[in-house]
Amino acid sequence: MIFCKCPLYSIKLFTDMIKQDVKPFLSNYGFAKKGLNLNQKTESLIYMFNFQKSAGNAADHVMFYVNCGIYAVELAKIQSRDKTNFW
């Protein structure tokens, strides 16, 4: 295998990893993908994963952050910020 010594290689590697590994894996659990976000909605909760590229990427390695969240409809209603149409 030949590695390109350019930042574009790490961007492609990151993109391919999301498309070929992460999305299919989380799709099996009911998550829908939009950009670098994957969400799963239930009646009262929204589960969220966001994949964020790191500035520290190089031609020979890829680093990224995984941001996770859970949105609770009931909690939002209590806080008077019901955003059930947020997604």
LUMMI-80058 format. One record per residue: residue in one letter; x, y, z of N, C-alpha, C, O in turn. Coordinates in steps of 0.05 Angstrom, whole numbers, padded with zeros to 5 digits, always signed. Layout:
aXYZXYZXYZXYZ;...
***
This chain:
m+00017-00023+00000+00000+00000+00000+00018+00025+00000+00038+00026+00014;i+00010+00044-00016+00025+00069-00018+00010+00091-00003-00014+00094-00007;f+00023+00105+00014+00011+00127+00029+00019+00154+00018+00043+00158+00012;c+00000+00171+00014+00005+00198+00005+00013+00215+00029+00000+00214+00049;k+00034+00230+00026+00043+00248+00048+00030+00275+00045+00043+00295+00042;c+00003+00275+00046-00011+00300+00043-00036+00299+00061-00046+00277+00067;p-00045+00322+00070-00069+00322+00088-00094+00312+00075-00112+00303+00089;l-00096+00312+00049-00119+00302+00035-00123+00272+00040-00146+00263+00041;y-00102+00257+00044-00104+00229+00050-00118+00224+00076-00136+00207+00078;s-00112+00240+00097-00125+00236+00123-00154+00244+00121-00171+00232+00135;i-00161+00264+00105-00189+00272+00102-00204+00249+00089-00226+00243+00097;k-00193+00238+00068-00206+00215+00054-00209+00191+00073-00229+00178+00073;l-00188+00186+00088-00189+00163+00107-00211+00167+00128-00226+00149+00134;f-00213+00192+00138-00234+00198+00158-00262+00194+00145-00279+00181+00156;t-00265+00206+00121-00291+00204+00107-00299+00175+00101-00321+00167+00106;d-00279+00159+00091-00284+00131+00086-00291+00116+00111-00308+00098+00110;m-00278+00122+00133-00283+00108+00158-00312+00113+00167-00326+00095+00176;i-00321+00138+00165-00348+00144+00173-00368+00130+00155-00387+00117+00164;k-00364+00131+00129-00383+00119+00109-00383+00089+00110-00404+00077+00109;q-00359+00076+00113-00358+00047+00110-00359+00032+00136-00367+00009+00136;d-00353+00045+00159-00352+00031+00184-00373+00042+00204-00390+00027+00214;v-00372+00068+00210-00389+00079+00231-00418+00080+00222-00435+00070+00237;k-00424+00091+00199-00452+00093+00190-00466+00066+00189-00488+00063+00200;p-00454+00046+00176-00468+00020+00175-00472+00008+00203-00493-00004+00209;f-00452+00011+00220-00454+00000+00247-00477+00013+00263-00494-00001+00274;l-00478+00039+00263-00499+00053+00278-00526+00051+00264-00547+00052+00277;s-00527+00049+00238-00552+00045+00223-00566+00020+00232-00590+00018+00232;n-00550-00001+00238-00562-00026+00247-00577-00022+00274-00594-00039+00280;y-00571-00001+00288-00585+00005+00313-00605+00027+00311-00614+00038+00331;g-00612+00034+00286-00634+00053+00282-00625+00082+00280-00642+00100+00280;f-00599+00087+00277-00590+00115+00274-00591+00124+00245-00585+00108+00227;a-00598+00149+00241-00599+00161+00214-00576+00181+00213-00570+00195+00232;k-00563+00182+00189-00540+00199+00185-00547+00224+00170-00562+00223+00150;k-00537+00247+00179-00539+00272+00165-00512+00286+00169-00506+00296+00191;g-00496+00287+00148-00469+00298+00151-00452+00281+00169-00450+00257+00165;l-00441+00293+00190-00425+00278+00209-00441+00273+00234-00429+00266+00255;n-00467+00275+00233-00485+00270+00256-00501+00245+00251-00511+00240+00229;l-00504+00229+00272-00521+00206+00271-00541+00208+00295-00532+00212+00317;n-00567+00206+00289-00587+00209+00309-00607+00186+00309-00612+00174+00288;q-00617+00180+00332-00638+00160+00335-00660+00172+00352-00655+00181+00374;k-00684+00173+00341-00706+00185+00355-00724+00163+00367-00730+00143+00354;t-00732+00167+00392-00752+00150+00404-00775+00168+00412-00774+00192+00406;e-00795+00158+00425-00818+00175+00433-00809+00197+00451-00820+00219+00450;s-00791+00192+00469-00784+00212+00489-00755+00221+00490-00748+00239+00504;l-00738+00207+00474-00709+00214+00474-00698+00216+00446-00708+00203+00427;i-00678+00232+00443-00662+00232+00418-00633+00227+00426-00622+00242+00441;y-00622+00206+00414-00594+00199+00419-00577+00211+00396-00585+00208+00373;m-00555+00224+00403-00539+00237+00382-00510+00230+00384-00498+00229+00406;f-00498+00226+00361-00469+00223+00358-00460+00242+00337-00472+00244+00316;n-00438+00257+00343-00426+00275+00323-00397+00269+00321-00383+00266+00342;f-00387+00266+00297-00358+00260+00293-00345+00286+00283-00352+00297+00263;q-00324+00294+00298-00311+00319+00293-00281+00314+00286-00267+00301+00302;k-00273+00324+00263-00245+00320+00255-00226+00336+00274-00234+00357+00284;s-00203+00325+00278-00183+00338+00295-00164+00354+00277-00158+00346+00255;a-00154+00376+00288-00134+00392+00274-00107+00377+00274-00089+00385+00258;g-00104+00357+00290-00079+00342+00292-00075+00320+00272-00057+00303+00275;n-00092+00319+00251-00090+00297+00231-00065+00301+00214-00056+00323+00209;a-00053+00279+00206-00030+00279+00189-00033+00258+00168-00053+00243+00168;a-00014+00256+00150-00017+00237+00128-00016+00208+00138-00028+00190+00125;d-00004+00203+00161-00002+00175+00170-00020+00168+00193-00019+00145+00203;h-00037+00186+00202-00056+00180+00223-00080+00199+00223-00077+00222+00215;v-00102+00189+00233-00127+00205+00234-00136+00206+00263-00138+00185+00276;m-00142+00229+00272-00153+00233+00299-00180+00247+00296-00183+00264+00279;f-00199+00240+00314-00224+00254+00314-00237+00252+00341-00229+00236+00358;y-00257+00269+00345-00272+00269+00370-00300+00257+00365-00310+00260+00343;v-00311+00244+00385-00338+00234+00383-00354+00249+00405-00349+00244+00429;n-00372+00266+00396-00389+00280+00415-00415+00265+00417-00427+00257+00397;c-00425+00261+00442-00449+00246+00447-00469+00263+00462-00461+00280+00478;g-00494+00258+00457-00515+00273+00471-00541+00257+00473-00546+00239+00456;i-00557+00264+00493-00584+00252+00495-00602+00276+00501-00598+00291+00520;y-00622+00279+00484-00642+00300+00487-00667+00288+00498-00678+00269+00486;a-00677+00298+00521-00700+00287+00534-00724+00306+00530-00723+00329+00539;v-00745+00297+00517-00768+00314+00511-00781+00324+00537-00787+00347+00540;e-00784+00305+00557-00796+00313+00582-00780+00334+00597-00792+00353+00608;l-00754+00332+00597-00737+00352+00610-00740+00379+00596-00741+00399+00609;a-00741+00378+00569-00745+00403+00554-00771+00416+00561-00773+00441+00563;k-00792+00400+00564-00819+00411+00571-00818+00424+00599-00829+00446+00603;i-00804+00412+00618-00802+00423+00644-00787+00449+00643-00793+00468+00658;q-00767+00451+00626-00751+00475+00624-00764+00495+00605-00752+00516+00599;s-00788+00489+00595-00803+00506+00577-00788+00512+00551-00791+00533+00539;r-00773+00493+00542-00759+00495+00517-00764+00470+00501-00745+00457+00492;d-00789+00463+00497-00795+00439+00482-00787+00442+00453-00797+00459+00439;k-00768+00426+00444-00758+00427+00417-00762+00401+00403-00744+00389+00391;t-00786+00390+00405-00791+00364+00392-00788+00366+00362-00783+00345+00349;n-00790+00390+00351-00786+00393+00322-00757+00402+00316-00751+00410+00294;f-00740+00399+00336-00712+00407+00333-00699+00392+00310-00683+00404+00295;w-00705+00367+00306-00694+00351+00285-00713+00350+00262-00707+00337+00242;
***
